[in-house]
Amino acid sequence: MARPEPTGTGAGDAVAAGLRVAVDAVAAGAGLLPGAGPLRHTTVNLVAALADLAPHCSWHVLCPAFAPLHELSRRPNIRAHSMRFAARVRPVRVLYQNTGYALALRRVHPDVTLHTVNVAPPFGPRPRVVMLRSLQCFTHPRQFGWLRRAYLQFALRRSLLGADRVVAGTSAAARDAQRLLGLDPKRLRIVPHGLAPHIASALEKPPPARQSERPYLLAVSALYGHKNYPRLLQAFASLRRRNAIPHHLHIVGADADLTAADLRRMATDLGIGDAVALLGPVPHDRIAAHYQRADALVYVSLAETFGHPPLEAMALGCPVIASNTTSLPEITGGAAQLVDPTDVQAIASAIERVVTQPRLRAELVDCGRQRARDFTWTRAAQRLLAVLGEVANASASTAY
């Protein structure tokens, strides 16, 4: 079983001495664009927390030129490196990541490199820590084209098995990595993510009253196949057909292997086209209002390594209906209505219970807000800093 964090004094000694850390954000690619998903805000908030926690360390953040992380520019111990060859076009960027990018990382002369999204260039500097963000190329391979699937499976396997440490956001993700890749549990560490400051600040005041003139359910995620939108639409359609609820369904998320046009056609075929709003990507600094006005977040994903939308919804006082699989029971911690995501009727029943039973809703809101307090970027940075120090210390010891 993966350990939650390293122990011992060696790691702390290495960090206290001041590390030079290269932070590889290039692999996030277009995921760093506003509204594209959690990669931008989680990367920014994690690096900011690391820099605040360890001001004596120098943090060199390498990111694509088309998606600069300007939020980090004000901190004196962070230096941003804009990689102009990290193109927005995926094949060009992947070629660069596996060739010239290794030289760019080496020019930083890091004591340790933190790879923030799954993969590391084969000839990049060592030691290295790789953050596990997704395993869908193994668990749901059909949503990828054959070439992309083959590359991702090869790159993830090579990168994770070759890392000095692999950091997973949940125990469930760590178990999946061991099961699917045979990853050595001694090299796995569990570091849960945190809440963005503008989301976490909502925990300091009572949740606002629902103000939407037309009640709605909310779904938030890029439109990937494993997010299970077809079953969600079927469950919603069954409720609307028998007039069980008056709600509309708002879907926030950018196109992926499914598109808004695909979901619009599905909704029309199910007879609920006029009750489904496809809102596209929403910048993260504007997402809070969507949660706060919704009667529930429905997040019935088939596979997650973490799951930010349920955590954000809980912090913002929005009841959560979530899958009872992979990482979501761990993240929600008993503060959500859990359902089998493959059972359309179970999804519909859970939605009906939550939106029609005020006492259940109130319990979910109270428990959710309490659960959300457990997730902070300061706590995540403390654990991750210990991992970086552990790896750097071990590397320095073997150099003599």
Disulfide bonds with the S-S distance in Angstrom:
none
